[in-house]
């Protein structure tokens, strides 16, 4: 029963961590693409009036592009934090128990 919970917790931790990291990588790729292709000055004709600083360089994008990139970034961070929290719970519950058990075994072997 205990090992089923351990496996389930580890599975869900990875289930959230990996997509979170992938989303952060995708948002970084989009940001780099924006930094290379977006105008450096506002272009009202194209509705590119929303500034964004990417690597210290200000580019101008549309409100839709800004909203979409923000959603990707915030969702990825949220999913990653859920996975990291589950991983910390896993380590707190079973990582410490394993460390204590190994200390007990070491003490028994020394005696």
BAVO-640346 format. One record per residue (C-alpha): residue in three letters; y, z, x. Coordinates in pm, 1 decimal. Layout:
<rs>
resn=ALA&yy=Y&zz=Z&xx=X
...
</rs>
This chain:
<rs>
resn=UNK&yy=0.0&zz=0.0&xx=0.0
resn=UNK&yy=238.8&zz=95.8&xx=278.7
resn=UNK&yy=165.3&zz=-219.4&xx=477.5
resn=UNK&yy=231.2&zz=-435.6&xx=168.1
resn=UNK&yy=578.9&zz=-285.1&xx=136.8
resn=UNK&yy=640.0&zz=-334.7&xx=505.5
resn=UNK&yy=538.0&zz=-700.6&xx=492.6
resn=UNK&yy=744.8&zz=-758.9&xx=177.2
resn=UNK&yy=1054.0&zz=-599.2&xx=328.0
resn=UNK&yy=1018.3&zz=-802.1&xx=647.9
resn=UNK&yy=966.5&zz=-1120.5&xx=444.2
resn=UNK&yy=1278.4&zz=-1067.6&xx=232.6
resn=UNK&yy=1481.7&zz=-974.8&xx=537.7
resn=UNK&yy=1394.2&zz=-1305.5&xx=702.9
resn=UNK&yy=1434.6&zz=-1485.4&xx=371.1
resn=UNK&yy=1802.4&zz=-1384.0&xx=369.6
resn=UNK&yy=1874.2&zz=-1386.4&xx=744.4
resn=UNK&yy=1766.7&zz=-1742.2&xx=816.3
resn=UNK&yy=1965.2&zz=-1916.6&xx=537.9
resn=UNK&yy=2264.1&zz=-1697.6&xx=623.0
resn=UNK&yy=2257.3&zz=-1811.6&xx=983.8
resn=UNK&yy=2203.6&zz=-2173.0&xx=874.8
resn=UNK&yy=2505.5&zz=-2151.3&xx=642.3
resn=UNK&yy=2721.8&zz=-2012.2&xx=920.8
resn=UNK&yy=2614.9&zz=-2297.0&xx=1147.9
resn=UNK&yy=2694.2&zz=-2552.1&xx=875.3
resn=UNK&yy=3038.2&zz=-2401.2&xx=815.0
resn=UNK&yy=3108.6&zz=-2409.0&xx=1189.6
resn=UNK&yy=3008.7&zz=-2777.0&xx=1200.2
resn=UNK&yy=3237.3&zz=-2853.1&xx=905.3
resn=UNK&yy=3523.5&zz=-2664.6&xx=1072.3
resn=UNK&yy=3479.5&zz=-2859.6&xx=1394.7
resn=UNK&yy=3470.0&zz=-3185.0&xx=1200.6
resn=UNK&yy=3786.7&zz=-3085.9&xx=1015.3
resn=UNK&yy=3952.8&zz=-2999.0&xx=1346.4
resn=UNK&yy=3878.7&zz=-3346.2&xx=1480.1
resn=UNK&yy=3957.0&zz=-3553.5&xx=1171.9
resn=UNK&yy=4220.9&zz=-3375.5&xx=962.3
resn=UNK&yy=4593.1&zz=-3436.7&xx=1008.3
resn=UNK&yy=4794.0&zz=-3195.2&xx=1220.5
resn=UNK&yy=5097.2&zz=-3226.5&xx=989.6
resn=UNK&yy=5116.6&zz=-3195.7&xx=609.4
resn=UNK&yy=5053.5&zz=-3519.0&xx=420.7
resn=UNK&yy=5179.6&zz=-3461.8&xx=63.0
resn=UNK&yy=5069.1&zz=-3811.7&xx=-45.5
resn=UNK&yy=4706.3&zz=-3709.8&xx=13.9
resn=UNK&yy=4759.5&zz=-3351.5&xx=-110.8
resn=UNK&yy=4685.4&zz=-3221.5&xx=239.5
resn=UNK&yy=4923.8&zz=-2928.6&xx=235.2
resn=UNK&yy=4693.5&zz=-2626.1&xx=282.7
resn=UNK&yy=4702.4&zz=-2510.1&xx=646.9
resn=UNK&yy=4394.8&zz=-2382.2&xx=829.6
resn=UNK&yy=4378.1&zz=-2267.2&xx=1188.1
resn=UNK&yy=4069.4&zz=-2394.7&xx=1367.5
resn=UNK&yy=4036.5&zz=-2289.6&xx=1730.7
resn=UNK&yy=4408.6&zz=-2224.4&xx=1751.1
resn=UNK&yy=4494.3&zz=-2566.5&xx=1612.9
resn=UNK&yy=4651.0&zz=-2594.5&xx=1266.6
resn=UNK&yy=4517.5&zz=-2870.5&xx=1043.4
resn=UNK&yy=4611.8&zz=-2952.5&xx=685.0
resn=UNK&yy=4352.8&zz=-2995.6&xx=413.2
resn=UNK&yy=4335.8&zz=-3023.4&xx=35.9
resn=UNK&yy=4289.6&zz=-2718.9&xx=-185.6
resn=UNK&yy=3939.3&zz=-2838.8&xx=-277.1
resn=UNK&yy=3834.6&zz=-2868.1&xx=89.2
resn=UNK&yy=3977.7&zz=-2522.5&xx=159.3
resn=UNK&yy=3798.0&zz=-2369.1&xx=-139.1
resn=UNK&yy=3465.1&zz=-2533.0&xx=-53.6
resn=UNK&yy=3473.5&zz=-2423.2&xx=310.7
resn=UNK&yy=3571.2&zz=-2068.8&xx=212.8
resn=UNK&yy=3283.2&zz=-2052.2&xx=-35.9
resn=UNK&yy=3033.2&zz=-2168.9&xx=226.0
resn=UNK&yy=3161.2&zz=-1918.4&xx=482.0
resn=UNK&yy=3173.8&zz=-1619.0&xx=247.4
resn=UNK&yy=2837.5&zz=-1693.9&xx=84.4
resn=UNK&yy=2671.4&zz=-1735.3&xx=424.7
resn=UNK&yy=2812.9&zz=-1408.1&xx=551.9
resn=UNK&yy=2704.2&zz=-1230.5&xx=232.4
resn=UNK&yy=2349.1&zz=-1365.3&xx=248.8
resn=UNK&yy=2327.8&zz=-1280.2&xx=619.4
resn=UNK&yy=2450.0&zz=-923.4&xx=559.3
resn=UNK&yy=2188.1&zz=-871.4&xx=286.5
resn=UNK&yy=1917.9&zz=-985.2&xx=529.1
resn=UNK&yy=2056.5&zz=-769.1&xx=809.4
resn=UNK&yy=2066.7&zz=-467.7&xx=577.3
resn=UNK&yy=1704.8&zz=-521.1&xx=475.1
resn=UNK&yy=1612.4&zz=-556.0&xx=841.8
resn=UNK&yy=1787.4&zz=-229.5&xx=923.1
resn=UNK&yy=1603.9&zz=-55.4&xx=639.7
resn=UNK&yy=1277.1&zz=-193.4&xx=777.4
resn=UNK&yy=1358.1&zz=-68.1&xx=1127.8
resn=UNK&yy=1477.0&zz=269.1&xx=999.8
resn=UNK&yy=1161.8&zz=327.4&xx=796.2
resn=UNK&yy=888.7&zz=178.6&xx=1010.0
resn=UNK&yy=1046.5&zz=126.1&xx=1350.1
resn=UNK&yy=1116.6&zz=497.7&xx=1396.2
resn=UNK&yy=774.7&zz=592.3&xx=1259.6
resn=UNK&yy=610.7&zz=362.3&xx=1515.0
resn=UNK&yy=822.3&zz=508.3&xx=1798.8
resn=UNK&yy=731.0&zz=864.2&xx=1697.9
resn=UNK&yy=363.0&zz=772.0&xx=1674.6
resn=UNK&yy=368.2&zz=617.1&xx=2021.7
resn=UNK&yy=537.7&zz=930.6&xx=2162.3
resn=UNK&yy=265.4&zz=1143.1&xx=2003.5
resn=UNK&yy=-3.5&zz=921.0&xx=2156.4
resn=UNK&yy=163.8&zz=940.7&xx=2498.4
resn=UNK&yy=179.9&zz=1320.4&xx=2474.7
resn=UNK&yy=-187.3&zz=1336.2&xx=2373.3
resn=UNK&yy=-288.5&zz=1111.6&xx=2665.0
resn=UNK&yy=-100.7&zz=1331.1&xx=2913.2
resn=UNK&yy=-269.1&zz=1650.9&xx=2796.0
</rs>
